[in-house]
């Protein structure tokens, strides 16, 4: 009985990281396959959070 619980715990400790790895790989593949989406680049100018007169251009990618 105790050996069975040890085996179940060991399998859980071994299979959980493998499961997480497969889920991460699957999500990454979905993200890569979705790269064919339309993207456009928009240029905006932002101000620093400090009180300065300097503006900084930022490029944003908008994915639809």
One Martini backbone bead per residue (centre of mass of N, CA, C, O) as a GRO file, in nm:
protein
   64
    1UNK     BB    1   0.060   0.062  -0.023
    2UNK     BB    2   0.301   0.252   0.009
    3UNK     BB    3   0.428   0.190  -0.266
    4UNK     BB    4   0.197   0.307  -0.431
    5UNK     BB    5   0.225   0.602  -0.328
    6UNK     BB    6   0.514   0.638  -0.421
    7UNK     BB    7   0.459   0.590  -0.722
    8UNK     BB    8   0.251   0.816  -0.764
    9UNK     BB    9   0.434   1.047  -0.674
   10UNK     BB   10   0.661   1.001  -0.876
   11UNK     BB   11   0.491   1.031  -1.132
   12UNK     BB   12   0.400   1.319  -1.071
   13UNK     BB   13   0.690   1.447  -1.059
   14UNK     BB   14   0.762   1.359  -1.356
   15UNK     BB   15   0.499   1.442  -1.534
   16UNK     BB   16   0.453   1.744  -1.481
   17UNK     BB   17   0.694   1.876  -1.640
   18UNK     BB   18   0.623   1.741  -1.908
   19UNK     BB   19   0.345   1.867  -1.939
   20UNK     BB   20   0.440   2.163  -1.931
   21UNK     BB   21   0.622   2.142  -2.179
   22UNK     BB   22   0.401   2.065  -2.385
   23UNK     BB   23   0.226   2.315  -2.343
   24UNK     BB   24   0.442   2.523  -2.421
   25UNK     BB   25   0.494   2.415  -2.706
   26UNK     BB   26   0.204   2.441  -2.809
   27UNK     BB   27   0.177   2.747  -2.767
   28UNK     BB   28   0.417   2.823  -2.948
   29UNK     BB   29   0.302   2.702  -3.208
   30UNK     BB   30   0.053   2.881  -3.215
   31UNK     BB   31   0.207   3.149  -3.227
   32UNK     BB   32   0.362   3.090  -3.491
   33UNK     BB   33   0.107   3.023  -3.673
   34UNK     BB   34  -0.008   3.329  -3.611
   35UNK     BB   35   0.193   3.509  -3.799
   36UNK     BB   36  -0.022   3.565  -4.044
   37UNK     BB   37  -0.112   3.807  -3.934
   38UNK     BB   38  -0.207   4.121  -3.918
   39UNK     BB   39   0.033   4.385  -3.933
   40UNK     BB   40   0.103   4.699  -3.778
   41UNK     BB   41   0.270   5.010  -3.774
   42UNK     BB   42   0.306   5.248  -3.505
   43UNK     BB   43   0.380   5.591  -3.449
   44UNK     BB   44   0.474   5.728  -3.140
   45UNK     BB   45   0.468   5.985  -2.887
   46UNK     BB   46   0.636   6.015  -2.579
   47UNK     BB   47   0.651   6.079  -2.246
   48UNK     BB   48   0.802   6.112  -1.977
   49UNK     BB   49   0.748   6.065  -1.638
   50UNK     BB   50   0.911   6.296  -1.629
   51UNK     BB   51   0.972   6.645  -1.615
   52UNK     BB   52   1.008   6.677  -1.949
   53UNK     BB   53   1.066   6.780  -2.296
   54UNK     BB   54   1.126   6.504  -2.383
   55UNK     BB   55   1.087   6.292  -2.656
   56UNK     BB   56   0.978   5.949  -2.746
   57UNK     BB   57   0.997   5.719  -2.979
   58UNK     BB   58   0.751   5.463  -3.069
   59UNK     BB   59   0.705   5.127  -3.162
   60UNK     BB   60   0.410   4.967  -3.274
   61UNK     BB   61   0.240   4.655  -3.267
   62UNK     BB   62  -0.049   4.554  -3.444
   63UNK     BB   63  -0.271   4.287  -3.375
   64UNK     BB   64  -0.554   4.120  -3.554
   0.00000   0.00000   0.00000
